[in-house]
């Protein structure tokens, strides 16, 4: 199941506070949390206390394939924690922008607002020009009607003066027509220049956008190369740590084997001492039983004559001496085996 890094809102009304958690993708908003990774306090003024993250655990979950939400992704990038999902989103956005530019469409909201603003300004300018032209045409029509009325009145009063005036008027109209024609021609030239200028501006903007796209792609490639270098360095460090841990483990095993060997030797020594003690105890018990039997035998026997008693005493002393020598020899043998 996929794991997501997202925020959970806690806190009272008008005092928001967010926890950054690792949760399963199908878990509801207030469901079970796998691990708490930090918090975000938007009202805190100190930037160091506003966002608190457990960087090590966040990187662990990202390495395991956890997908951060858009807000959490922005927070992680602000703290220098880069991840593949942000890079993929940036790449998709760059491709979409390039496709929109190639088709001549607007991509961002700022570009759309600027285009709408330019269109509204152009519309207002055209409207003002049309109004001014209509006003000028109306004034001209009124002036012509007034002039015609005056000419008619004068024609009725003085036909000759009227004819001269009509001729002057015709000449004046010709001059005005010529001036209007020159004015229209100059206006057309100005409009053509303005169109050419707008075309040049559009071409320069397209060129700048293309250069910007290339720069973004280059920066992305550099960031990717840096990320790969950091990843290789991290991998080498991990291998070094693993080698060190293996060496320490081997040393610990050797020490454990040496301790076990020493324990076995000590155990063997204790067992040998115990066996020696048991043998000594058994021998003493045997000696005691022999002495007891001899004493009982002596008590049962009748009192012999003096000579017989003397012989028996001598035999007994010889037997005891012989027994003593045998015991000492057995003890010496045990001591040699012990050593």
C-alpha positions, 0 to 999 in steps of 0.5 A: 500500500502507498504511503503519503506525507501529508498534514493534519490540522489540529488546534482551535478556531482562528489558531491553526496548527498542522502536524506533518505525518506519514499515513497510508494513502487510503487512511481518512483525514483523522485516521491512523498515523504511521509516524509523526515527522514534524509540525507547521505553525503558520502563526509563529513569527520565528522561521526556525520554530515555524517549521520543525522536521525530523529530517532523517525520518522524512528522508527514510520515508521518501527513500521507501517511496512515500509521496508528499502532498503539494504543500508538504513538497513545497515545505520540504524543498524550502528546507533543502530536502529534494525528492523525485516527485518534485523533479517530475512535477517540474519536468511536467510543468516545463514540458507543458509550458514549452508545448503551450508556447509552441502552440502560441497559447498562454500557460500561467495565470500571470501571462493570461492576466497580462494578455487580457490587460493588453487586449482591454487596453487595445480595445479601449484605445480603439474605442476612443479613436472611433469616438474621436473620429465619429465626433470629428465627422459629425463636426465636419458634417455640421460645418459643411451644412452650415457652410452650405446654408451660408452659401445658399443665402449669399447665392440668393443675395449676390450670385457673382460673389457666390460663384467666386466663393463656390470656386474658392470653396472647391479649391479649399475642398481639394486642398483639404482632400489632399491633406486628408489623403496625406494624413491617412497615408501617414496614419497607415504608415504609422500603423504598419510601423506599430505592427512591425514593432509588435511583431518584433516584440513578440519574436523577442519574447518568444526567443527569451522564453525559449532561452529561459526554457533551455536554461531551466533544462540545463539547471535541472540537468545540473541538479540531477547530476549533483543528486546522483553524485550525492547518492553515490557518495552516500552509497560509498559511505554506507558500504564503508560503515557496513564493512566496519560493522562486519569487522567489529562483528568478526572481532566480537565473535573471536572474543566470544569464542575465546571467552567460551574456550576459557570457560570450557577450560575452567569448567574442566578444571573444576570437574577434575578437582571435583573428581579428585575430591570424590576419589579422596572422599571414597578412599577415606571412607574405604579406610574407615570401613577397613579399620572398623572391620578390623576393630570388630574382628579384634573384639570378637577374637579371644584373648591369645597368649602373650607370644601370640598376641605379640606376633599378631601385634607385629603383623598388624603393625606391618599390615597398617604400614603396608596400607599407609604406604599404598595410600600415600602412593595412591595420593601421589598418583592422583596429585600427578594426574591433577598436575 
